[in-house]
Amino acid sequence: MAATDGRRALQTLSSAALALPAYAGAPPAETSLDYHYFYYAEGDLPAGRVAGNQRSRYDIDGHKLEAETPLGAHYGLRADLTVETMSGASPWFVTPGQGGQPVQVMSGASIEDSREDLSVQISRYDDERSLGLSLGHSQEDDYRANYLGFQYGFEPQGGQISYGFGLSFSDDRLEPTDGGSAQYPERIVRAGKNQFSVQGSLTQILNAHSLLQWGLSWSRNTGFLSDPYKLVYVDGNTAPDARPDERNVGAWYLRWRRHFKQLAGALHLDYRGTADDWDIQTTTLESHWVQRLAERWRISSGLRYYSQSQAEFYAPYFDAAPASGLMSSDYRLSPYGALSAMLQINFRHQALELGLGYEHYEADGDLALGDVSVENPGLLSFDLINLRVAWHFE
């Protein structure tokens, strides 16, 4: 069984997002190697929310190596390699407990999986424009993905505004563990899905100390979008998780950066909203303070707030199957809010750079912007620790 819960949570919730994407008018000035180690641990579910004795969830050990180098005067090359190993148990389905209160049934036996992801990007730069092409491949025991991306940046000479545009496409194939077996006859044997995304941004220099960026994006997902490992409780029986075979998501964001020279620090404020045709709306607010100390030290502290509404076909459990045939009890489609707190410490001496970071994440129905009448018992909490060692070759 794949570690879909931990992997997705790690990818979507643990990024520090401290950098402001903007037009890059020159290739990298130096060659650099950047190694990251991270350990991700999901918190045990409370005993009162679980059916049975299985309360523990996923742990993930990960390694990431980033390499970047100039290629002559007008080109740059970047390569990223990520290797993760995952183990633990996953929320399986929700069943009514005492008084109809929903309780979580876990997958039981320990799940082990691994993921390797390799991406390469080559970019060309001139005085006003940058063009980038990226290719990538991701592989798990039961999942394969190939993706392609194109990036374009434009900054008129002497201007205060730069523009960004991007396209990406992903072709995914999944072959669930034990698909179609006697033990899991409801589980598919194989399926595919695709994602196409387009995004645009505008970055404006407000003055010598501040930047403002806003942008829009749209993505379309088609194919098998259900989770083959999750079930739904329906009137005393279980049925496979069943979602629409397409999903369109629109997103908009606003980012502001302000440098305070006298304090040797910078304030980062971000807002992001999304809406899709599954009836899910999300709001994300994030703030960071980046403080430099004695030129060699940098400390970043941050808070992130997230809230979402529920999918139109979601319920903790069902008394009867919907006429549409669409139904899911996945906590990731439920209404909830979440808070994250982050701290990152970096030290640089000449060519060597070291970093240590920590993040804690907690989801709860009471944190949602809207009213949550019944909270999903599988809501997530996690801790993330990362270590970094980088070397810069001038």
C-alpha positions as a printed NumPy array, in Angstrom:
array([[  0.   ,   0.   ,   0.   ],
       [  1.509,   3.341,  -1.037],
       [  2.315,   6.089,   1.439],
       [  0.016,   8.553,  -0.289],
       [ -1.035,  10.42 ,   2.872],
       [  2.467,  11.141,   4.152],
       [  3.901,  11.917,   0.722],
       [  1.189,  14.392,  -0.205],
       [  1.21 ,  16.069,   3.175],
       [  4.965,  16.422,   3.037],
       [  4.94 ,  17.862,  -0.453],
       [  2.078,  20.302,   0.07 ],
       [  2.445,  21.387,   3.668],
       [  6.108,  21.382,   4.686],
       [  7.724,  23.853,   2.263],
       [  9.086,  26.945,   3.964],
       [  8.146,  29.174,   0.993],
       [ 10.585,  31.889,   2.036],
       [ 11.74 ,  32.891,  -1.451],
       [  9.867,  35.264,  -3.715],
       [  9.723,  33.845,  -7.269],
       [ 10.77 ,  36.554,  -9.662],
       [ 12.424,  37.156, -12.993],
       [ 16.037,  35.939, -13.129],
       [ 18.078,  37.949, -15.589],
       [ 21.367,  36.063, -15.365],
       [ 22.555,  32.476, -15.055],
       [ 23.782,  31.293, -11.638],
       [ 27.001,  33.056, -10.643],
       [ 28.547,  29.938,  -9.089],
       [ 28.306,  26.189,  -8.917],
       [ 26.63 ,  24.879,  -5.769],
       [ 25.783,  21.551,  -4.165],
       [ 22.984,  21.545,  -1.597],
       [ 22.114,  18.475,   0.513],
       [ 18.989,  18.249,   2.684],
       [ 17.996,  15.531,   5.123],
       [ 14.47 ,  15.576,   6.518],
       [ 12.533,  13.439,   8.972],
       [  8.737,  13.631,   8.904],
       [  6.62 ,  12.017,  11.65 ],
       [  2.843,  12.022,  11.827],
       [  1.299,  12.168,  15.29 ],
       [ -0.654,   9.224,  16.724],
       [ -4.421,   9.501,  16.531],
       [ -6.221,  10.016,  19.87 ],
       [ -7.516,   6.732,  21.316],
       [-11.129,   7.933,  21.285],
       [-11.044,   8.551,  17.531],
       [ -9.828,   5.117,  16.461],
       [-11.59 ,   1.78 ,  16.03 ],
       [ -9.12 ,  -0.813,  17.33 ],
       [ -5.625,  -0.424,  18.729],
       [ -3.783,   0.916,  15.665],
       [ -3.107,   4.627,  16.305],
       [  0.327,   5.28 ,  14.772],
       [  0.74 ,   6.734,  11.286],
       [  3.539,   7.487,   8.835],
       [  7.216,   8.274,   9.294],
       [  9.307,   9.404,   6.331],
       [ 13.084,   9.653,   5.987],
       [ 14.178,  11.783,   3.055],
       [ 17.31 ,  12.951,   1.296],
       [ 17.46 ,  15.679,  -1.329],
       [ 20.463,  16.76 ,  -3.396],
       [ 20.349,  19.958,  -5.458],
       [ 23.07 ,  20.941,  -7.918],
       [ 23.257,  24.173,  -9.929],
       [ 25.894,  25.507, -12.283],
       [ 26.35 ,  28.129, -15.03 ],
       [ 26.915,  26.921, -18.592],
       [ 28.742,  29.744, -20.307],
       [ 27.476,  33.295, -20.273],
       [ 23.821,  32.654, -21.102],
       [ 22.82 ,  29.239, -19.759],
       [ 22.262,  27.593, -16.396],
       [ 21.67 ,  23.975, -15.383],
       [ 19.917,  22.665, -12.285],
       [ 19.292,  19.08 , -11.141],
       [ 17.315,  17.842,  -8.111],
       [ 17.285,  14.294,  -6.739],
       [ 14.977,  13.238,  -3.882],
       [ 14.929,   9.814,  -2.207],
       [ 12.354,   8.972,   0.473],
       [ 11.566,   5.862,   2.519],
       [  8.16 ,   5.615,   4.188],
       [  6.65 ,   3.279,   6.77 ],
       [  3.586,   3.2  ,   8.983],
       [ -0.183,   2.887,   8.778],
       [ -2.748,   4.919,   6.87 ],
       [ -6.371,   5.991,   7.538],
       [ -8.528,   3.443,   5.686],
       [-12.198,   4.318,   6.24 ],
       [-14.484,   5.917,   8.835],
       [-17.237,   4.055,  10.634],
       [-19.974,   5.274,  13.014],
       [-19.066,   4.746,  16.659],
       [-20.976,   5.235,  19.862],
       [-23.819,   7.673,  19.37 ],
       [-22.992,   7.937,  15.667],
       [-19.716,   9.704,  16.374],
       [-17.284,   8.855,  13.527],
       [-14.173,   6.82 ,  14.356],
       [-11.215,   6.043,  12.117],
       [-10.302,   2.539,  10.939],
       [ -6.577,   2.318,  10.156],
       [ -4.911,   0.129,   7.539],
       [ -3.455,  -2.093,  10.258],
       [ -0.23 ,  -3.739,   9.08 ],
       [  2.83 ,  -1.551,   8.652],
       [  3.239,  -0.169,   5.138],
       [  6.675,   0.284,   3.611],
       [  7.397,   2.182,   0.423],
       [ 10.063,   4.319,  -1.205],
       [ 10.104,   7.173,  -3.704],
       [ 12.782,   8.507,  -6.046],
       [ 12.316,  11.782,  -7.886],
       [ 14.75 ,  13.276, -10.402],
       [ 14.273,  16.566, -12.231],
       [ 16.56 ,  18.557, -14.548],
       [ 16.11 ,  22.136, -15.729],
       [ 18.097,  24.048, -18.309],
       [ 17.577,  27.786, -18.722],
       [ 18.711,  30.468, -21.148],
       [ 19.131,  34.113, -20.124],
       [ 19.574,  37.421, -21.877],
       [ 19.231,  41.036, -20.765],
       [ 15.43 ,  41.007, -20.648],
       [ 14.242,  37.4  , -20.898],
       [ 14.753,  33.967, -19.443],
       [ 13.518,  30.665, -20.859],
       [ 13.52 ,  27.393, -18.931],
       [ 12.691,  23.795, -19.771],
       [ 12.396,  21.144, -17.062],
       [ 11.945,  17.374, -17.205],
       [ 11.267,  15.024, -14.312],
       [ 10.498,  11.462, -13.317],
       [  9.088,  10.183, -10.03 ],
       [  8.802,   6.535,  -9.07 ],
       [  7.319,   4.541,  -6.2  ],
       [  6.541,   0.862,  -5.782],
       [  3.065,   1.416,  -7.2  ],
       [  3.282,   4.823,  -8.896],
       [  5.106,   6.377, -11.864],
       [  5.014,   9.986, -13.006],
       [  6.72 ,  11.821, -15.868],
       [  6.438,  15.589, -16.02 ],
       [  7.451,  18.453, -18.274],
       [  7.597,  22.161, -17.539],
       [  8.238,  25.416, -19.409],
       [  9.046,  28.765, -17.767],
       [  9.318,  32.242, -19.267],
       [ 10.372,  35.471, -17.558],
       [ 10.442,  39.021, -18.933],
       [ 11.745,  42.234, -17.403],
       [ 11.981,  45.336, -19.613],
       [ 15.277,  47.149, -19.169],
       [ 14.964,  49.953, -16.673],
       [ 11.498,  48.803, -15.63 ],
       [ 10.126,  48.205, -12.156],
       [  7.921,  45.288, -13.166],
       [  8.829,  41.744, -14.232],
       [  6.527,  39.082, -15.627],
       [  6.491,  35.305, -15.298],
       [  4.645,  32.58 , -17.169],
       [  4.716,  28.797, -16.812],
       [  3.214,  25.613, -18.237],
       [  3.498,  22.083, -16.88 ],
       [  2.186,  18.642, -17.742],
       [  2.314,  15.388, -15.794],
       [  1.497,  11.872, -16.993],
       [  0.938,   9.482, -14.056],
       [  0.445,   5.719, -13.913],
       [ -0.532,   3.727, -10.821],
       [ -0.614,   0.004, -10.138],
       [ -1.901,  -0.392,  -6.562],
       [ -0.388,  -3.066,  -4.358],
       [ -2.609,  -6.2  ,  -4.245],
       [ -4.917,  -4.688,  -6.884],
       [ -7.683,  -7.132,  -7.83 ],
       [ -6.482,  -9.724,  -5.31 ],
       [ -8.748, -12.023,  -3.326],
       [ -8.   ,  -9.961,  -0.218],
       [ -8.837,  -6.628,  -1.914],
       [-11.182,  -7.47 ,  -4.829],
       [-12.531,  -3.892,  -4.942],
       [ -9.062,  -2.419,  -5.586],
       [ -8.191,  -1.51 ,  -9.188],
       [ -5.303,  -3.237, -10.959],
       [ -3.965,  -0.197, -12.83 ],
       [ -5.054,   3.275, -13.93 ],
       [ -3.714,   6.583, -15.224],
       [ -4.241,  10.298, -14.785],
       [ -2.907,  13.541, -16.244],
       [ -2.453,  17.084, -15.002],
       [ -2.041,  20.264, -17.032],
       [ -1.251,  23.58 , -15.328],
       [ -0.736,  27.165, -16.457],
       [  0.318,  30.094, -14.299],
       [  1.255,  33.733, -14.626],
       [  2.73 ,  36.286, -12.233],
       [  3.681,  39.938, -12.024],
       [  6.379,  41.215,  -9.655],
       [  6.659,  44.935,  -8.935],
       [  9.471,  46.765,  -7.166],
       [  7.641,  49.21 ,  -4.903],
       [ 10.764,  50.952,  -3.616],
       [ 14.325,  50.175,  -2.567],
       [ 13.105,  47.972,   0.288],
       [  9.93 ,  46.193,  -0.822],
       [  8.49 ,  43.959,  -3.516],
       [  4.944,  42.901,  -4.342],
       [  3.962,  39.897,  -6.43 ],
       [  0.569,  38.629,  -7.503],
       [ -0.377,  35.753,  -9.726],
       [ -3.006,  33.377, -11.059],
       [ -2.908,  29.695, -11.928],
       [ -5.256,  27.053, -13.297],
       [ -4.848,  23.301, -13.377],
       [ -6.915,  20.506, -14.88 ],
       [ -6.698,  16.923, -13.635],
       [ -8.251,  14.073, -15.61 ],
       [ -8.328,  10.293, -15.282],
       [ -8.468,   8.142, -12.163],
       [ -8.57 ,  10.676,  -9.291],
       [ -9.931,   8.383,  -6.558],
       [ -7.712,   6.876,  -3.867],
       [ -7.466,   3.141,  -4.614],
       [ -6.486,   2.35 ,  -1.005],
       [ -9.404,   4.021,   0.761],
       [-12.895,   2.697,   1.404],
       [-16.203,   4.32 ,   2.338],
       [-18.65 ,   3.011,   4.956],
       [-22.157,   2.798,   3.444],
       [-25.065,   1.435,   5.519],
       [-23.104,  -1.321,   7.235],
       [-20.861,  -2.206,   4.275],
       [-17.77 ,  -0.745,   2.636],
       [-17.352,   0.496,  -0.928],
       [-14.365,   1.91 ,  -2.862],
       [-13.536,   5.602,  -2.67 ],
       [-15.182,   7.139,  -5.775],
       [-14.421,  10.662,  -7.049],
       [-15.087,  12.486, -10.336],
       [-12.705,  11.743, -13.202],
       [-11.832,  15.408, -13.668],
       [-10.995,  18.34 , -11.446],
       [-10.38 ,  21.97 , -12.356],
       [ -8.644,  24.186,  -9.792],
       [ -8.145,  27.947,  -9.929],
       [ -5.693,  29.695,  -7.597],
       [ -4.649,  33.271,  -6.892],
       [ -1.96 ,  34.626,  -4.622],
       [ -0.408,  37.81 ,  -3.298],
       [  3.11 ,  38.058,  -1.808],
       [  4.802,  41.036,  -0.165],
       [  8.433,  41.359,   0.927],
       [  9.773,  44.247,   3.007],
       [ 13.406,  44.667,   4.071],
       [ 14.119,  46.657,   7.226],
       [ 17.69 ,  47.876,   6.925],
       [ 18.125,  49.083,  10.499],
       [ 16.918,  45.752,  11.879],
       [ 18.86 ,  43.675,   9.319],
       [ 15.667,  41.684,   8.776],
       [ 12.857,  41.139,   6.317],
       [  9.127,  40.49 ,   6.63 ],
       [  7.421,  38.039,   4.245],
       [  3.608,  38.014,   3.99 ],
       [  1.714,  35.619,   1.68 ],
       [ -1.93 ,  35.032,   0.841],
       [ -3.271,  32.254,  -1.39 ],
       [ -6.793,  31.203,  -2.269],
       [ -8.159,  28.376,  -4.399],
       [-11.515,  27.148,  -5.674],
       [-12.379,  24.029,  -7.671],
       [-15.338,  22.247,  -9.231],
       [-15.39 ,  19.727,  -6.369],
       [-16.756,  22.623,  -4.281],
       [-13.553,  22.964,  -2.205],
       [-12.396,  26.484,  -1.361],
       [ -9.149,  27.094,   0.504],
       [ -7.449,  30.031,   2.185],
       [ -3.771,  30.141,   3.189],
       [ -2.12 ,  32.963,   5.159],
       [  1.598,  32.854,   5.904],
       [  4.107,  35.165,   7.556],
       [  7.876,  34.906,   8.083],
       [ 10.479,  37.08 ,   9.716],
       [ 14.014,  36.576,   8.349],
       [ 16.706,  37.952,  10.637],
       [ 20.416,  38.263,   9.824],
       [ 22.898,  38.124,  12.713],
       [ 26.58 ,  39.041,  12.446],
       [ 26.503,  38.501,   8.653],
       [ 27.014,  34.728,   8.946],
       [ 23.779,  33.759,  10.695],
       [ 20.206,  33.899,   9.434],
       [ 17.158,  32.902,  11.48 ],
       [ 13.721,  32.503,   9.896],
       [ 10.571,  32.056,  11.969],
       [  7.113,  31.687,  10.518],
       [  3.442,  30.873,  10.974],
       [  1.025,  29.432,   8.436],
       [ -2.781,  29.246,   8.663],
       [ -4.861,  27.083,   6.322],
       [ -8.594,  26.485,   5.995],
       [-10.742,  24.563,   3.523],
       [-14.364,  23.643,   2.907],
       [-15.466,  20.093,   2.098],
       [-15.898,  18.379,  -1.264],
       [-19.492,  18.082,  -2.419],
       [-19.296,  14.266,  -2.361],
       [-17.621,  14.004,   1.078],
       [-19.138,  12.674,   4.304],
       [-17.563,  10.877,   7.284],
       [-19.8  ,   7.909,   6.422],
       [-22.98 ,   7.342,   4.408],
       [-26.374,   5.957,   5.412],
       [-27.07 ,   5.234,   1.738],
       [-25.083,   5.437,  -1.481],
       [-25.548,   8.782,  -3.298],
       [-27.39 ,   8.655,  -6.618],
       [-24.297,  10.054,  -8.345],
       [-22.184,   7.133,  -7.136],
       [-19.551,   9.635,  -5.949],
       [-18.476,   9.377,  -2.303],
       [-15.378,   9.754,  -0.159],
       [-14.559,   9.917,   3.538],
       [-10.942,  11.015,   3.023],
       [ -9.957,  13.544,   5.695],
       [ -8.125,  15.554,   3.009],
       [-11.532,  16.32 ,   1.427],
       [-13.195,  17.21 ,   4.748],
       [-13.662,  20.717,   6.192],
       [-10.927,  21.755,   8.612],
       [ -8.346,  24.36 ,   9.494],
       [ -4.666,  23.996,  10.34 ],
       [ -1.809,  25.914,  11.944],
       [  1.919,  25.474,  11.316],
       [  4.858,  26.983,  13.184],
       [  8.336,  26.969,  11.589],
       [ 11.872,  27.85 ,  12.625],
       [ 14.967,  27.716,  10.393],
       [ 18.571,  28.556,  11.37 ],
       [ 21.277,  28.971,   8.711],
       [ 25.01 ,  29.613,   9.055],
       [ 27.428,  30.463,   6.241],
       [ 31.192,  30.74 ,   6.39 ],
       [ 32.912,  31.333,   3.066],
       [ 31.825,  28.454,   0.762],
       [ 30.134,  26.352,   3.443],
       [ 26.5  ,  26.77 ,   4.461],
       [ 24.698,  24.834,   7.227],
       [ 21.025,  24.784,   8.165],
       [ 18.67 ,  23.316,  10.756],
       [ 14.884,  23.616,  10.662],
       [ 11.756,  22.449,  12.466],
       [  8.037,  22.63 ,  11.675],
       [  4.965,  21.533,  13.633],
       [  1.569,  21.191,  11.951],
       [ -1.816,  20.656,  13.599],
       [ -5.213,  20.28 ,  11.868],
       [ -8.511,  20.728,  13.702],
       [-12.136,  21.303,  12.744],
       [-12.368,  24.234,  15.176],
       [ -9.688,  26.073,  13.176],
       [-11.768,  26.181,   9.975],
       [-13.207,  29.477,   8.762],
       [-16.612,  27.867,   8.267],
       [-18.687,  25.792,  10.661],
       [-17.645,  22.12 ,  10.955],
       [-20.55 ,  20.18 ,  12.435],
       [-18.76 ,  16.793,  12.388],
       [-14.951,  16.663,  12.435],
       [-13.181,  13.904,  10.539],
       [-11.372,  11.652,  13.068],
       [ -8.366,  11.2  ,  10.768],
       [ -7.178,  14.815,  10.735],
       [ -3.42 ,  15.11 ,  10.593],
       [ -0.663,  16.437,  12.844],
       [  3.032,  16.135,  12.059],
       [  6.548,  17.234,  12.993],
       [  9.219,  17.886,  10.381],
       [ 12.947,  18.257,  11.036],
       [ 15.419,  19.172,   8.287],
       [ 19.2  ,  19.443,   8.133],
       [ 21.098,  21.198,   5.341],
       [ 24.701,  21.239,   4.145],
       [ 25.621,  23.314,   1.075],
       [ 28.888,  24.06 ,  -0.674],
       [ 29.403,  26.945,  -3.097],
       [ 32.177,  26.825,  -5.742],
       [ 33.026,  30.261,  -7.095]])
